[in-house]
Amino acid sequence: MGEIVAATVMAILCGGANLVLLRLVLVGVARLRSGSRGHGPGRMASSST
């Protein structure tokens, strides 16, 4: 039982880390796009996150 719980916790932690990495990548892409434009709604979107 302990091993199953440990494996489940590890899976949840790994999934959370993947979600954080995905969010960081999405924010980075959004900042790059807004940076290339220089102005507009891109800055507001990046500042709201």
NORBELWO-V519502 format. One record per backbone hydrogen bond with DSSP energy under -0.5 kcal/mol. CO is the residue of the C=O (numbers start at 0). NH is the residue of the N-H. E is the energy in kcal/mol with one decimal. If there is no record, write none. Layout:
# NORBELWO-V519502
CO | NH | E
CO | NH | E
This chain:
# NORBELWO-V519502
0 | 4 | -2.3
1 | 5 | -2.6
2 | 6 | -2.7
3 | 7 | -2.4
4 | 8 | -2.7
5 | 9 | -2.6
6 | 10 | -2.4
7 | 11 | -2.4
8 | 12 | -2.8
9 | 13 | -2.9
10 | 14 | -2.6
11 | 15 | -2.6
12 | 16 | -2.5
13 | 17 | -2.4
14 | 18 | -2.3
15 | 19 | -2.4
16 | 20 | -2.6
17 | 21 | -2.7
18 | 22 | -2.5
19 | 23 | -2.6
20 | 24 | -2.6
21 | 25 | -2.6
22 | 26 | -2.8
23 | 27 | -2.5
24 | 28 | -2.6
25 | 29 | -2.4
26 | 30 | -2.4
27 | 31 | -2.3
28 | 32 | -2.5
29 | 33 | -2.6
30 | 34 | -2.5
31 | 35 | -2.2
32 | 36 | -1.6
33 | 37 | -2.8
39 | 42 | -0.9
39 | 43 | -0.7
40 | 44 | -2.3
41 | 45 | -2.2
42 | 46 | -2.3
43 | 47 | -1.6
44 | 48 | -0.9
